Amino acid sequence: MKMQKHYRSLLLASGLLLILFVAGCASPSQTVSANSPATAGCSTKECFISAANNCNEVSLTLTEDIGVLKYSSSKDCVFTKTLVSVNENETPELKKLLSGKSLTCMYKNGAFDEQWVTSLIFGTEFCEGKLKDILGQLVLFAEQS
């Protein structure tokens, strides 16, 4: 029983590392799920990054390898990334753990970190939120296994 639980944890951690790797290498062909009217026509990461870099109020929701991610930026230079939902092919445990979780990062005008949009975990050292905490714990657990 204990070995089975350890094996399941190891599989979950390995799967997460694979997802993180794939999400960090996401292809440029993302699908736009929804845009808020405040996006001024943004439907790509490049457009979002440019608008956010100027501290414009903008949001963008994309379907990516890991699931549906929502990115938003405010006029106060605050970036939020929310993992709205995890892909159906992931384990129920991973879906429950990550779905709906967010992280928030503050930045200065002209200093938006593109990694916040191009990677699931990189660039988040100075960010905060449940999504960051959980991903950090999963990566740490995977390294120890």
C-alpha positions in Angstrom: 0.0 0.0 0.0 2.8 2.4 1.0 4.8 1.5 -2.2 1.6 2.0 -4.3 1.1 5.5 -2.9 4.8 6.3 -3.5 4.5 5.1 -7.0 1.4 7.2 -7.7 3.1 10.3 -6.2 6.1 9.6 -8.4 3.9 9.3 -11.5 2.1 12.5 -10.7 5.4 14.4 -10.2 6.9 13.0 -13.4 3.8 13.9 -15.3 3.9 17.4 -13.9 7.5 17.8 -14.9 6.6 16.7 -18.5 3.7 19.2 -18.6 6.0 22.0 -17.3 8.6 21.1 -19.9 6.0 21.0 -22.7 4.4 24.2 -21.5 7.7 26.0 -21.4 8.3 24.9 -25.1 4.8 25.7 -26.2 4.3 26.0 -29.9 3.3 29.3 -31.4 -0.1 27.8 -32.5 -2.2 28.6 -29.5 -6.0 28.9 -29.8 -7.8 31.9 -28.5 -10.7 30.9 -26.3 -12.0 34.3 -25.2 -10.9 37.9 -25.1 -12.3 40.7 -22.9 -13.3 43.9 -24.6 -10.4 45.6 -22.9 -7.8 43.7 -25.0 -7.9 46.3 -27.9 -7.9 43.4 -30.3 -5.1 41.2 -28.8 -5.4 37.6 -29.8 -1.8 36.6 -29.5 0.8 36.4 -26.8 3.0 38.9 -28.7 0.2 41.5 -28.7 -0.6 40.9 -25.0 3.1 41.2 -24.0 3.4 44.5 -25.9 0.3 45.9 -24.3 1.2 44.7 -20.8 4.7 46.1 -21.1 3.0 49.5 -21.4 0.8 48.7 -18.3 -2.3 48.7 -20.5 -5.4 47.0 -19.1 -5.5 43.8 -21.2 -6.5 40.2 -20.9 -6.1 37.1 -23.0 -7.4 33.6 -22.6 -5.6 30.8 -24.5 -5.9 27.1 -24.8 -2.4 25.7 -24.4 -0.8 22.2 -23.9 -1.5 22.2 -20.1 -5.1 23.6 -20.4 -6.8 27.0 -20.5 -4.7 29.9 -19.2 -5.9 33.4 -18.7 -3.4 36.3 -18.7 -4.3 39.8 -17.5 -2.5 43.0 -16.9 -3.8 46.2 -15.2 -2.9 49.9 -15.6 -1.2 49.6 -12.2 1.4 47.2 -13.8 0.0 44.0 -12.1 0.1 40.8 -14.1 -2.1 37.8 -13.2 -1.9 34.3 -14.7 -4.8 31.9 -13.9 -4.8 28.2 -14.9 -8.6 28.2 -15.6 -8.7 24.5 -16.3 -6.4 21.6 -16.9 -6.7 19.4 -20.0 -9.0 16.4 -19.7 -6.2 13.9 -20.3 -4.5 14.8 -17.0 -5.1 13.0 -13.8 -8.0 14.0 -11.6 -5.5 14.8 -8.8 -3.6 17.2 -11.0 -6.8 18.9 -12.3 -8.1 19.4 -8.7 -4.7 20.7 -7.5 -4.1 23.2 -10.3 -7.5 24.3 -11.8 -8.5 27.8 -11.0 -5.2 28.7 -9.3 -3.5 32.0 -10.0 -0.3 33.9 -9.5 0.3 37.7 -9.5 3.4 39.6 -10.4 4.1 43.4 -10.0 6.4 45.1 -12.5 7.4 48.6 -13.7 6.3 50.2 -17.0 8.5 48.9 -19.7 9.8 45.9 -17.6 7.2 43.2 -18.3 8.8 39.7 -18.1 7.8 37.8 -21.2 8.5 34.5 -19.4 5.3 35.0 -17.4 3.4 34.3 -20.6 5.9 32.0 -22.4 6.5 29.6 -19.5 4.5 28.1 -16.8 7.1 28.6 -14.0 10.1 30.6 -15.2 10.3 34.2 -14.2 8.0 33.9 -11.2 10.6 34.3 -8.4 9.1 37.6 -7.3 5.5 36.7 -7.9 3.0 35.3 -5.4 -0.1 33.2 -5.3 -1.4 29.6 -5.0 -0.4 28.7 -8.6 3.2 29.6 -7.9 3.2 27.8 -4.5 1.7 24.6 -5.8 4.0 24.5 -8.9 7.0 25.1 -6.7 6.1 22.3 -4.3 5.5 19.9 -7.2 8.8 20.7 -8.8 10.6 20.3 -5.5 8.9 17.0 -4.8 9.8 15.7 -8.3 13.4 16.6 -7.8 13.5 14.7 -4.5 11.9 11.6 -6.0 
